[in-house]
Amino acid sequence: MNNTKPSVALVDDHVMLRKGLANIIRNFEHDVLFEADNGRQCISRLEEGLTPSIVLLDINMPELDGYATALVIKNRFPQVKVLALSMYDSENSIIRMLRNGARGYILKDSDPAELHMALLDIQQKGYYYSEMISSRLIRLVNDLDNPEGQLKQMINLNEREVEFLRLGCTELTYKEIADKMGVSPRTVDGYRDILFDKLHVKTRVGLVLYAIRSGLVVVG
């Protein structure tokens, strides 16, 4: 296990919050490599050769938001891990950040001890999962690099289940998915529950990660 403490970049347009986070992180005896007001500034610093272990990335920012910034980092700076920072715990926010390469998701009102744990987990394990993501999902994602793992064994889904799964990876509500598929909301609930059972996940986030990791949905 790698016990090297991470260097961290802070990207948040709220200066007072960012400075407070910087002090907290320094108290963890971690280095704050740089701070940025928005995603565009962050990318510029990365292009200059400043390469933190982890970018603590706010979602709602001007010029280049967290979703877009995470995707750029994933594609151009894959060695840099992203920890999403948000005021929101909605499924859509979590799904979008995970799809765009975030290794973890933490709320701004979290206890500093949780932030410390998140930084260490991302550095040492590659991912951080809070109570927002089920333990079953943790096992599925950690299994990604195992060629014999469950995510590599495609489960036999029928055409309508695959269609639902792909639509579930969008920002559509379940009712909007039902309208798009031409079925009732109750039928869509049935597809969801069947997939929960087949894929051994408990949330829509779990369905999305399965679809991404198995190649049913292509990100980027």
Backbone as CSV, one residue per row, in Angstrom:
resi,resn,N_x,N_y,N_z,CA_x,CA_y,CA_z,C_x,C_y,C_z
1,MET,0.847,-1.203,0.000,0.000,0.000,0.000,0.875,1.242,0.000
2,ASN,0.500,2.218,-0.786,1.279,3.455,-0.861,0.879,4.370,0.282
3,ASN,1.815,4.683,1.181,1.499,5.522,2.337,1.943,6.964,2.139
4,THR,2.388,7.323,0.960,2.795,8.693,0.692,1.584,9.615,0.787
5,LYS,1.759,10.703,1.545,0.647,11.633,1.683,0.464,12.410,0.390
6,PRO,-0.797,12.658,0.000,-1.033,13.285,-1.290,-0.787,14.784,-1.268
7,SER,-0.416,15.298,-2.445,-0.468,16.742,-2.666,-1.829,17.040,-3.272
8,VAL,-2.388,18.166,-2.894,-3.772,18.470,-3.244,-3.859,19.816,-3.943
9,ALA,-4.702,19.900,-4.976,-5.074,21.174,-5.586,-6.517,21.470,-5.221
10,LEU,-6.808,22.714,-4.892,-8.158,23.126,-4.498,-8.753,23.984,-5.596
11,VAL,-9.929,23.591,-6.073,-10.585,24.336,-7.145,-11.995,24.684,-6.688
12,ASP,-12.185,25.950,-6.341,-13.482,26.416,-5.829,-13.528,27.922,-5.988
13,ASP,-14.645,28.445,-6.463,-14.737,29.887,-6.690,-15.095,30.665,-5.427
14,HIS,-15.402,29.978,-4.339,-15.669,30.646,-3.073,-14.353,30.739,-2.289
15,VAL,-13.777,31.925,-2.289,-12.408,32.091,-1.790,-12.311,31.764,-0.309
16,MET,-13.257,32.237,0.501,-13.180,31.999,1.941,-13.264,30.506,2.241
17,LEU,-14.162,29.814,1.571,-14.268,28.368,1.760,-12.979,27.673,1.339
18,ARG,-12.441,28.090,0.205,-11.221,27.467,-0.313,-10.049,27.662,0.650
19,LYS,-9.924,28.886,1.188,-8.829,29.150,2.133,-9.001,28.312,3.398
20,GLY,-10.260,28.158,3.837,-10.508,27.331,5.010,-10.144,25.879,4.761
21,LEU,-10.501,25.382,3.569,-10.138,24.013,3.213,-8.627,23.839,3.139
22,ALA,-7.945,24.854,2.608,-6.485,24.781,2.506,-5.858,24.634,3.887
23,ASN,-6.364,25.389,4.854,-5.826,25.294,6.215,-6.093,23.925,6.819
24,ILE,-7.304,23.412,6.576,-7.648,22.084,7.096,-6.724,21.031,6.501
25,ILE,-6.513,21.109,5.204,-5.678,20.108,4.530,-4.230,20.202,4.995
26,ARG,-3.744,21.408,5.209,-2.374,21.548,5.728,-2.261,20.970,7.130
27,ASN,-3.354,21.058,7.910,-3.346,20.456,9.238,-3.269,18.933,9.168
28,PHE,-3.672,18.369,8.020,-3.500,16.931,7.808,-2.046,16.608,7.436
29,GLU,-1.203,17.647,7.354,0.191,17.541,6.912,0.282,17.111,5.447
30,HIS,-0.696,17.543,4.675,-0.665,17.356,3.230,-0.270,18.680,2.585
31,ASP,0.330,18.602,1.425,0.707,19.805,0.694,-0.468,20.310,-0.135
32,VAL,-0.680,21.620,-0.135,-1.613,22.248,-1.070,-0.761,22.783,-2.217
33,LEU,-0.802,22.098,-3.337,0.092,22.430,-4.451,-0.318,23.731,-5.127
34,PHE,-1.629,23.915,-5.339,-2.116,25.191,-5.867,-3.605,25.325,-5.606
35,GLU,-4.086,26.553,-5.739,-5.513,26.854,-5.640,-5.963,27.488,-6.949
36,ALA,-7.237,27.283,-7.303,-7.780,27.863,-8.531,-9.227,28.279,-8.296
37,ASP,-9.635,29.354,-8.990,-10.996,29.878,-8.861,-12.005,29.114,-9.699
38,ASN,-11.533,28.422,-10.734,-12.457,27.718,-11.625,-11.708,26.627,-12.382
39,GLY,-12.444,25.862,-13.158,-11.853,24.760,-13.881,-10.834,25.181,-14.910
40,ARG,-11.064,26.308,-15.547,-10.129,26.761,-16.572,-8.761,27.084,-15.961
41,GLN,-8.775,27.755,-14.810,-7.515,28.028,-14.123,-6.827,26.734,-13.707
42,CYS,-7.619,25.769,-13.249,-7.052,24.485,-12.840,-6.346,23.804,-14.009
43,ILE,-6.990,23.745,-15.144,-6.392,23.100,-16.321,-5.112,23.830,-16.725
44,SER,-5.118,25.156,-16.647,-3.917,25.927,-16.979,-2.750,25.565,-16.072
45,ARG,-3.014,25.409,-14.785,-1.949,25.052,-13.855,-1.430,23.637,-14.131
46,LEU,-2.336,22.736,-14.485,-1.908,21.380,-14.833,-1.047,21.396,-16.093
47,GLU,-1.430,22.224,-17.051,-0.653,22.341,-18.293,0.730,22.919,-18.031
48,GLU,0.851,23.713,-16.975,2.150,24.288,-16.611,3.075,23.253,-15.970
49,GLY,2.534,22.074,-15.692,3.353,21.019,-15.117,3.159,20.791,-13.636
50,LEU,2.231,21.539,-13.020,1.917,21.307,-11.618,0.963,20.116,-11.539
51,THR,1.419,19.023,-10.952,0.645,17.782,-10.984,0.372,17.295,-9.567
52,PRO,-0.770,17.634,-9.015,-1.115,17.147,-7.676,-1.543,15.680,-7.720
53,SER,-1.489,15.048,-6.574,-2.031,13.690,-6.494,-3.544,13.714,-6.672
54,ILE,-4.180,14.716,-6.063,-5.646,14.804,-6.029,-6.073,16.242,-6.284
55,VAL,-7.116,16.395,-7.086,-7.780,17.688,-7.250,-9.102,17.632,-6.497
56,LEU,-9.236,18.487,-5.501,-10.504,18.629,-4.786,-11.321,19.648,-5.561
57,LEU,-12.360,19.168,-6.252,-12.990,19.931,-7.326,-14.442,20.267,-7.012
58,ASP,-14.719,21.562,-6.903,-16.097,22.025,-6.759,-16.845,21.752,-8.066
59,ILE,-18.157,21.618,-7.980,-18.954,21.343,-9.176,-19.454,22.630,-9.818
60,ASN,-20.066,23.493,-9.035,-20.672,24.705,-9.599,-19.678,25.857,-9.574
61,MET,-19.108,26.140,-10.760,-18.122,27.209,-10.896,-18.331,27.922,-12.223
62,PRO,-17.900,29.180,-12.313,-17.978,29.886,-13.600,-16.899,29.406,-14.562
63,GLU,-17.065,29.722,-15.823,-16.105,29.481,-16.913,-15.989,28.011,-17.293
64,LEU,-15.621,27.155,-16.352,-15.566,25.713,-16.626,-15.965,25.011,-15.336
65,ASP,-17.147,24.375,-15.366,-17.649,23.786,-14.124,-16.951,22.466,-13.807
66,GLY,-17.328,21.878,-12.682,-16.664,20.670,-12.225,-16.863,19.479,-13.140
67,TYR,-18.040,19.368,-13.746,-18.300,18.243,-14.653,-17.324,18.268,-15.834
68,ALA,-17.234,19.437,-16.471,-16.363,19.568,-17.640,-14.894,19.443,-17.245
69,THR,-14.540,20.019,-16.107,-13.145,19.969,-15.665,-12.722,18.535,-15.362
70,ALA,-13.582,17.795,-14.691,-13.262,16.394,-14.370,-13.019,15.588,-15.633
71,LEU,-13.819,15.831,-16.667,-13.662,15.080,-17.912,-12.338,15.422,-18.595
72,VAL,-11.955,16.704,-18.569,-10.666,17.101,-19.151,-9.521,16.418,-18.393
73,ILE,-9.608,16.434,-17.074,-8.555,15.806,-16.269,-8.487,14.312,-16.569
74,LYS,-9.633,13.675,-16.662,-9.658,12.239,-16.957,-8.971,11.931,-18.286
75,ASN,-9.248,12.743,-19.299,-8.729,12.471,-20.642,-7.287,12.918,-20.841
76,ARG,-6.895,14.022,-20.206,-5.576,14.594,-20.478,-4.559,14.394,-19.362
77,PHE,-5.051,14.217,-18.135,-4.149,14.061,-16.985,-4.608,12.873,-16.137
78,PRO,-4.600,11.677,-16.714,-5.193,10.516,-16.034,-4.502,10.134,-14.732
79,GLN,-3.275,10.627,-14.529,-2.571,10.321,-13.286,-3.112,11.127,-12.114
80,VAL,-3.890,12.168,-12.402,-4.452,13.030,-11.360,-5.845,12.521,-10.991
81,LYS,-6.070,12.303,-9.722,-7.355,11.796,-9.249,-8.229,12.964,-8.802
82,VAL,-9.521,12.863,-9.077,-10.466,13.927,-8.744,-11.368,13.481,-7.591
83,LEU,-11.458,14.332,-6.584,-12.447,14.175,-5.518,-13.453,15.303,-5.669
84,ALA,-14.701,14.945,-5.993,-15.735,15.949,-6.210,-16.183,16.546,-4.880
85,LEU,-16.412,17.848,-4.905,-16.843,18.593,-3.724,-18.130,19.322,-4.078
86,SER,-19.184,19.095,-3.307,-20.464,19.671,-3.700,-21.343,19.948,-2.489
87,MET,-22.308,20.839,-2.691,-23.348,21.063,-1.697,-24.511,20.098,-1.907
88,TYR,-24.516,19.381,-3.027,-25.669,18.590,-3.421,-25.367,17.104,-3.385
89,ASP,-26.342,16.318,-2.895,-26.170,14.872,-2.864,-27.148,14.179,-3.812
90,SER,-27.557,14.890,-4.865,-28.516,14.310,-5.800,-27.858,13.220,-6.635
91,GLU,-28.669,12.233,-7.039,-28.155,11.146,-7.865,-27.543,11.675,-9.155
92,ASN,-28.200,12.663,-9.773,-27.696,13.173,-11.051,-26.295,13.759,-10.903
93,SER,-26.071,14.508,-9.826,-24.746,15.104,-9.620,-23.696,14.026,-9.422
94,ILE,-24.025,13.027,-8.610,-23.074,11.944,-8.353,-22.783,11.181,-9.640
95,ILE,-23.855,10.845,-10.378,-23.700,10.089,-11.622,-22.816,10.838,-12.606
96,ARG,-23.080,12.125,-12.792,-22.317,12.887,-13.784,-20.848,12.973,-13.415
97,MET,-20.566,13.189,-12.131,-19.165,13.294,-11.733,-18.448,11.942,-11.846
98,LEU,-19.112,10.862,-11.473,-18.495,9.546,-11.598,-18.271,9.180,-13.059
99,ARG,-19.240,9.519,-13.906,-19.082,9.253,-15.340,-17.885,10.018,-15.905
100,ASN,-17.632,11.197,-15.353,-16.551,12.036,-15.863,-15.216,11.784,-15.161
101,GLY,-15.162,10.714,-14.387,-13.872,10.275,-13.873,-13.575,10.548,-12.415
102,ALA,-14.508,11.164,-11.680,-14.246,11.427,-10.261,-14.057,10.113,-9.511
103,ARG,-13.123,10.112,-8.587,-12.832,8.913,-7.797,-13.580,8.897,-6.472
104,GLY,-14.252,9.981,-6.175,-15.013,10.063,-4.941,-15.868,11.313,-4.949
105,TYR,-16.765,11.417,-3.970,-17.734,12.506,-3.940,-17.985,12.836,-2.472
106,ILE,-17.747,14.090,-2.102,-17.898,14.483,-0.708,-18.687,15.786,-0.630
107,LEU,-19.491,15.923,0.404,-20.309,17.121,0.565,-19.542,18.202,1.321
108,LYS,-19.870,19.452,1.020,-19.152,20.568,1.625,-19.387,20.670,3.127
109,ASP,-20.486,20.115,3.622,-20.738,20.195,5.061,-20.238,18.957,5.810
110,SER,-19.390,18.163,5.144,-18.837,16.974,5.794,-17.866,17.362,6.907
111,ASP,-17.699,16.479,7.846,-16.734,16.672,8.920,-15.314,16.608,8.353
112,PRO,-14.375,17.413,8.866,-12.994,17.340,8.371,-12.401,15.936,8.429
113,ALA,-12.823,15.143,9.398,-12.304,13.768,9.489,-12.693,12.956,8.262
114,GLU,-13.888,13.224,7.723,-14.297,12.501,6.514,-13.464,12.946,5.321
115,LEU,-13.172,14.255,5.238,-12.312,14.744,4.164,-10.934,14.088,4.251
116,HIS,-10.394,13.997,5.453,-9.093,13.357,5.638,-9.142,11.908,5.157
117,MET,-10.189,11.197,5.550,-10.340,9.805,5.128,-10.454,9.704,3.612
118,ALA,-11.206,10.634,3.003,-11.387,10.611,1.549,-10.055,10.790,0.831
119,LEU,-9.247,11.741,1.286,-7.949,11.986,0.658,-7.035,10.766,0.779
120,LEU,-7.022,10.161,1.962,-6.163,8.995,2.160,-6.648,7.801,1.342
121,ASP,-7.961,7.596,1.305,-8.501,6.460,0.542,-8.209,6.595,-0.943
122,ILE,-8.378,7.800,-1.468,-8.118,7.996,-2.896,-6.643,7.771,-3.199
123,GLN,-5.786,8.246,-2.324,-4.350,8.063,-2.535,-3.952,6.595,-2.432
124,GLN,-4.503,5.885,-1.457,-4.046,4.527,-1.166,-4.833,3.455,-1.917
125,LYS,-6.136,3.687,-2.109,-6.981,2.667,-2.721,-7.431,3.027,-4.133
126,GLY,-7.377,4.319,-4.462,-7.816,4.750,-5.781,-9.214,5.303,-5.819
127,TYR,-10.014,5.029,-4.779,-11.396,5.498,-4.731,-11.773,5.818,-3.298
128,TYR,-12.793,6.698,-3.162,-13.391,6.936,-1.848,-14.903,6.830,-1.982
129,TYR,-15.519,6.100,-1.077,-16.972,5.955,-1.096,-17.553,6.308,0.250
130,SER,-18.527,7.198,0.246,-19.236,7.559,1.464,-20.479,6.683,1.572
131,GLU,-21.309,6.993,2.543,-22.542,6.227,2.721,-23.516,6.439,1.562
132,MET,-23.233,7.425,0.686,-24.124,7.664,-0.456,-24.042,6.530,-1.470
133,ILE,-22.973,5.749,-1.402,-22.786,4.675,-2.376,-22.682,3.360,-1.616
134,SER,-23.445,2.374,-2.036,-23.563,1.137,-1.278,-22.263,0.337,-1.262
135,SER,-22.136,-0.516,-0.247,-20.949,-1.370,-0.148,-20.872,-2.329,-1.325
136,ARG,-22.019,-2.725,-1.858,-22.003,-3.610,-3.019,-21.377,-2.905,-4.212
137,LEU,-21.681,-1.638,-4.386,-21.130,-0.864,-5.484,-19.621,-0.709,-5.321
138,ILE,-19.167,-0.554,-4.095,-17.733,-0.464,-3.853,-17.037,-1.706,-4.393
139,ARG,-17.579,-2.867,-4.083,-16.959,-4.107,-4.536,-16.970,-4.198,-6.057
140,LEU,-18.059,-3.757,-6.678,-18.143,-3.812,-8.135,-17.079,-2.933,-8.789
141,VAL,-16.929,-1.713,-8.282,-15.981,-0.791,-8.897,-14.550,-1.216,-8.614
142,ASN,-14.273,-1.667,-7.410,-12.924,-2.125,-7.100,-12.553,-3.364,-7.904
143,ASP,-13.558,-4.067,-8.438,-13.352,-5.274,-9.230,-13.038,-4.953,-10.692
144,LEU,-13.061,-3.662,-11.023,-12.955,-3.253,-12.426,-11.705,-3.792,-13.113
145,ASP,-10.577,-3.730,-12.448,-9.322,-4.103,-13.089,-9.042,-5.602,-13.080
146,ASN,-9.947,-6.370,-12.496,-9.789,-7.822,-12.474,-10.445,-8.417,-13.717
147,PRO,-9.671,-8.997,-14.650,-10.250,-9.496,-15.897,-11.251,-10.614,-15.681
148,GLU,-11.207,-11.255,-14.503,-12.157,-12.317,-14.205,-13.300,-11.819,-13.331
149,GLY,-13.298,-10.507,-13.075,-14.268,-9.955,-12.133,-15.680,-9.915,-12.686
150,GLN,-16.598,-9.619,-11.770,-18.014,-9.649,-12.131,-18.356,-8.658,-13.231
151,LEU,-17.694,-7.497,-13.240,-18.011,-6.506,-14.258,-17.595,-6.954,-15.645
152,LYS,-16.680,-7.911,-15.732,-16.245,-8.399,-17.030,-17.146,-9.519,-17.541
153,GLN,-18.028,-10.002,-16.679,-18.915,-11.095,-17.058,-20.275,-10.504,-17.399
154,MET,-20.512,-10.256,-18.674,-21.740,-9.602,-19.097,-22.956,-10.463,-18.791
155,ILE,-23.881,-9.897,-18.070,-25.123,-10.593,-17.751,-26.062,-10.477,-18.943
156,ASN,-26.802,-11.518,-19.194,-27.692,-11.555,-20.345,-28.915,-10.682,-20.092
157,LEU,-28.869,-9.462,-20.611,-29.991,-8.537,-20.484,-30.765,-8.522,-21.781
158,ASN,-32.102,-8.419,-21.673,-32.875,-8.338,-22.906,-32.825,-6.921,-23.471
159,GLU,-33.358,-6.767,-24.664,-33.226,-5.505,-25.399,-33.834,-4.331,-24.646
160,ARG,-34.990,-4.554,-24.039,-35.656,-3.459,-23.325,-34.902,-3.093,-22.046
161,GLU,-34.319,-4.075,-21.388,-33.542,-3.793,-20.192,-32.297,-2.986,-20.539
162,VAL,-31.647,-3.324,-21.646,-30.487,-2.568,-22.091,-30.886,-1.135,-22.448
163,GLU,-32.024,-0.994,-23.128,-32.512,0.349,-23.476,-32.753,1.172,-22.222
164,PHE,-33.409,0.558,-21.229,-33.653,1.263,-19.974,-32.337,1.642,-19.297
165,LEU,-31.380,0.706,-19.295,-30.096,0.956,-18.647,-29.386,2.134,-19.292
166,ARG,-29.398,2.204,-20.612,-28.745,3.323,-21.306,-29.446,4.640,-21.012
167,LEU,-30.774,4.631,-21.019,-31.510,5.853,-20.696,-31.304,6.250,-19.241
168,GLY,-31.106,5.254,-18.386,-30.860,5.540,-16.982,-29.546,6.254,-16.740
169,CYS,-28.652,6.211,-17.722,-27.366,6.901,-17.609,-27.449,8.361,-18.035
170,THR,-28.626,8.798,-18.436,-28.837,10.200,-18.775,-29.412,10.921,-17.564
171,GLU,-29.756,12.187,-17.753,-30.346,12.957,-16.659,-31.872,12.900,-16.678
172,LEU,-32.444,12.026,-17.500,-33.894,11.880,-17.545,-34.426,11.312,-16.229
173,THR,-35.602,11.778,-15.817,-36.266,11.167,-14.668,-36.856,9.828,-15.096
174,TYR,-37.260,9.018,-14.134,-37.862,7.737,-14.483,-39.147,7.933,-15.292
175,LYS,-39.907,8.985,-14.979,-41.123,9.251,-15.744,-40.792,9.612,-17.183
176,GLU,-39.740,10.424,-17.371,-39.319,10.795,-18.725,-38.779,9.583,-19.488
177,ILE,-38.116,8.689,-18.776,-37.654,7.453,-19.412,-38.850,6.629,-19.877
178,ALA,-39.867,6.544,-19.040,-41.079,5.798,-19.407,-41.709,6.385,-20.664
179,ASP,-41.804,7.716,-20.729,-42.377,8.371,-21.914,-41.544,8.062,-23.156
180,LYS,-40.225,8.095,-23.008,-39.341,7.865,-24.151,-39.432,6.417,-24.635
181,MET,-39.638,5.490,-23.707,-39.742,4.083,-24.066,-41.158,3.682,-24.482
182,GLY,-42.115,4.591,-24.261,-43.491,4.297,-24.628,-44.162,3.290,-23.716
183,VAL,-43.768,3.309,-22.429,-44.360,2.395,-21.457,-44.812,3.197,-20.245
184,SER,-45.471,2.534,-19.321,-45.945,3.207,-18.121,-44.818,3.349,-17.104
185,PRO,-44.905,4.330,-16.198,-43.913,4.443,-15.128,-43.788,3.162,-14.313
186,ARG,-44.890,2.437,-14.133,-44.829,1.187,-13.378,-43.953,0.158,-14.100
187,THR,-44.047,0.129,-15.433,-43.210,-0.799,-16.203,-41.739,-0.447,-16.052
188,VAL,-41.428,0.854,-16.087,-40.044,1.296,-15.897,-39.548,0.924,-14.503
189,ASP,-40.423,1.072,-13.504,-40.040,0.645,-12.153,-39.712,-0.844,-12.143
190,GLY,-40.447,-1.600,-12.928,-40.180,-3.033,-13.031,-38.823,-3.318,-13.644
191,TYR,-38.487,-2.610,-14.745,-37.160,-2.765,-15.350,-36.070,-2.451,-14.332
192,ARG,-36.273,-1.362,-13.608,-35.272,-0.944,-12.614,-35.073,-2.030,-11.558
193,ASP,-36.175,-2.543,-11.022,-36.070,-3.540,-9.950,-35.442,-4.839,-10.454
194,ILE,-35.754,-5.222,-11.698,-35.151,-6.422,-12.280,-33.638,-6.253,-12.406
195,LEU,-33.214,-5.056,-12.873,-31.785,-4.810,-13.030,-31.081,-4.716,-11.681
196,PHE,-31.736,-4.120,-10.692,-31.160,-4.116,-9.343,-30.843,-5.544,-8.921
197,ASP,-31.794,-6.442,-9.194,-31.629,-7.838,-8.781,-30.550,-8.540,-9.612
198,LYS,-30.601,-8.352,-10.933,-29.643,-9.027,-11.813,-28.215,-8.555,-11.593
199,LEU,-28.046,-7.254,-11.381,-26.703,-6.677,-11.292,-26.214,-6.541,-9.857
200,HIS,-27.095,-6.869,-8.893,-26.718,-6.824,-7.481,-26.304,-5.418,-7.046
201,VAL,-27.077,-4.423,-7.471,-26.854,-3.052,-7.024,-28.149,-2.539,-6.403
202,LYS,-28.039,-1.412,-5.724,-29.189,-0.918,-4.965,-29.649,0.475,-5.382
203,THR,-28.885,1.133,-6.236,-29.198,2.509,-6.589,-29.018,2.737,-8.080
204,ARG,-29.546,3.868,-8.554,-29.356,4.245,-9.948,-27.879,4.494,-10.235
205,VAL,-27.156,5.015,-9.248,-25.722,5.206,-9.418,-25.046,3.871,-9.722
206,GLY,-25.467,2.828,-9.020,-24.903,1.508,-9.274,-25.173,1.028,-10.679
207,LEU,-26.393,1.269,-11.190,-26.720,0.885,-12.567,-25.836,1.631,-13.560
208,VAL,-25.644,2.912,-13.322,-24.839,3.727,-14.241,-23.393,3.240,-14.266
209,LEU,-22.833,2.986,-13.107,-21.450,2.528,-13.072,-21.301,1.170,-13.735
210,TYR,-22.286,0.290,-13.563,-22.220,-0.996,-14.254,-22.204,-0.765,-15.765
211,ALA,-23.106,0.113,-16.246,-23.202,0.356,-17.693,-21.907,0.924,-18.244
212,ILE,-21.284,1.835,-17.508,-20.025,2.440,-17.955,-18.907,1.414,-17.966
213,ARG,-18.766,0.691,-16.876,-17.644,-0.229,-16.741,-17.745,-1.422,-17.696
214,SER,-18.984,-1.818,-18.004,-19.164,-2.972,-18.890,-19.167,-2.598,-20.354
215,GLY,-19.131,-1.280,-20.651,-19.067,-0.847,-22.034,-20.414,-0.632,-22.697
216,LEU,-21.507,-0.792,-21.940,-22.824,-0.542,-22.529,-23.027,0.937,-22.823
217,VAL,-22.345,1.784,-22.067,-22.389,3.224,-22.277,-20.964,3.716,-22.410
218,VAL,-20.689,4.490,-23.442,-19.348,5.017,-23.678,-19.300,6.450,-23.175
219,VAL,-18.341,6.742,-22.326,-18.177,8.081,-21.751,-17.162,8.856,-22.540
220,GLY,-17.456,10.146,-22.757,-16.477,11.018,-23.415,-16.735,11.160,-24.880
